C-alpha cells in the first residue's frame, strides 16, 4: 500500500482520507466492515506515526507528549467574556489620576499602642471603642453624639450599597455581570443574552389576563374546548343591565331615571356632588312642617291625650333646636 | 426594586464560576433525552452513547412531549434543560412511522440552539454482541482517535456537517499532554454513500514492531451503526461568526526570570531541602523495571560483585 497523504489533525487525534472511494460497493456487511477496519487501521497508523515522532518526556506512567493545537476549528460553547464597564469610582479615579495604593492589613493603633487590623474584628478606629466624645461649640444640647455617629455610619453603608447596585446595573446592561451575582426581581439566567428583567406577575394579574383572553372570542369563550382541569374564566368586569321593555306597575320611569343619572354625571363638573339640592330642600320642608305641627300641638293642648299614642321620635334631628 | 443575590457559601460560588463564560472553556457536557415514542433499538442506542461518554453526559429518562428541535417553538424546553444542566450538546431520540429510529445530534451556543443534524439509525449492533478480550477494552474517559474515510465527507454538504458534529460530540476533553501508552480507542466513520455513514468504535492494540513506533491493530468493540442523514440545520451566519471567534492568545508567563539593569537577565532557582542522611541504600528495590532487573541479575551472575556494587551505588 502506498502511503497516501491523509489530512491529519494531531490536536484532535484525527485523520481524514479524502481520496478513498468505495468503487464497487461491497456486497455483504462483513466485507464492508472489514474494509472499513482495514482503512481505519491505516489512518490510525498514520496518526500514531506522527504522534510518536513528537518530542516526549518520560514520566512515571509512560512517555508523555505535548499535543499541538487542534487544526479543525470548532465553535465555542459560550460567548467570550466581555470586558466589564468601569465603575463610577474607576472612571473618577482615572480622570483624576488617582492610583490604587496597597494598604497593609495591620496598622499600629495609637490609642492602645498595639498592632490591630485595618478592618474587621478588633479594628483600629472602631466607633464602639470611643469612651468620651468632647462637645464642640457647634453641638446642640440634648443630642446624643454616639447615636449620631452610628447613624452616619449607617448612612455611609447604605450609600455604598446603592452605588454598588448602580454599578451592577450598568454591568448588566453591558451584558457582563460577574458570574456569581444575580440581579433579582425574579431569577435571571446567568449566561444567555436576555436583556430585559421580567417583572413578576401576581396570581390575580395572571387570572385577570387569562379571563380576558378566554372571553375574547366571538361567542365569549363559551364553546371553547377546555383543557382537563381548567376552571371557567372569571368575569370581573361590569355586567350590563338592560331595562325591561314593558314597565310594570311598581316601577316608574326607570328609563327617565337612567338618562337623568347619566346627564347629571356629565353636566356635574361644577356642581357639588356632596349636596343633592332637591333632597336637601325636601328634607328642610318636611322638618319645618313637623315643627309647625308640634308647636300647634303645644299651644293647643290636645283633648284626647289618652287616645293619641305618644310616638317616640327616634330621629335625633327632632331634638335639635332650630 | 432589584436585589443583589450572591452565593452564601464558597462551594456555591465555585459552582457558579465553573459555569461562567471563560477564555479557555470546560469540556462540553451532553444531554441525552428522548421524545414521546422510542423504539427498542433507540433505547439501546441512547444508553450506549451515554456509556461512551460516561463522565460528561446527563441522561433523562422521562419522555418529553413538547420538544421538537426543528420547529421554532419546540426548542424552549431543550434550552431550559441545557441551561440547568450546563450541557452544550444534546442527543434527542424519537421514533415515528415517518422517521424511524431518529436521532438528532445538536449543539448549543450560549444555551441557544446553534445547529442540528438529524440521522436515522440502521443496522445497530450493541456492545454486548462483540466478543473481545476484556484486557484491551478502552477505559472510560480516554481520548479517542478519529478516522474519517470517504470523499463524500468533503463533497456532500450534509456529510461535511455531520463530520464536524461527530468530531465535536465524541472528542471528549481537550488535553495538552497525552500519555502514549494510554491510546485506547478509535471512532471509524466511513462515508458509504452520499447519505450514509458507517460509525464504528474500535479498541487499539499496540504491537511491537522493529522501530520505536508500535504497530496498530484495531479490534471492533463498541456499538456500530449506520447513520442515514435526514435533515440538518446549519448555524446562523452571525452566530457562527461569534462562536468561531478564537480567544486572544495570551503569551505564556515565564516565571522566575527577571531583568536587572546592571547584571542583565536573572533567574531564580528554588532548591528543595536536601537530607543527605536519609538516602536509600538498599539494592533490592521492589518493582524495578524489567530491563534493570534483568541487568542486575546478569551482573550478579558475572562474578564482579564488589566492583559492580560500588559502581551502582555511585550511579544512584
Interface residues (C-beta under 8 A of the other chain):
Chain A: X11 X12 X13 X14 X15 X16 X17 X18 X19 X20 X21 X22 X25 X29 X32 X33 X36 X37 X39 X40 X41 X43 X44 X45 X47 X48 X49 X51 X52 X53 X56 X59 X61 X62 X63 X64 X65 X66 X67 X70 X72 X73 X74 X75 X76 X77 X78 X79 X80 X81 X164 X165 X168 X169 X179 X180 X181 X182 X183 X184 X185 X189 X190 X191 X192 X193 X197
Chain B: X1 X2 X3 X4 X5 X6 X7 X12 X13 X16 X17 X19 X20 X21 X22 X23 X25 X26 X28 X83 X88 X107 X108 X109 X110 X111 X112 X114 X123 X143 X144 X145 X146 X147 X148 X149 X150 X151 X153 X154 X163 X164 X167 X168 X171 X174 X175 X176 X177 X178 X179 X180 X181 X182 X183 X186 X188 X190 X192 X193 X198 X200 X202 X204 X212 X213 X214 X215 X216 X217 X218 X220 X224 X235 X240 X242 X243 X244 X245 X246 X247
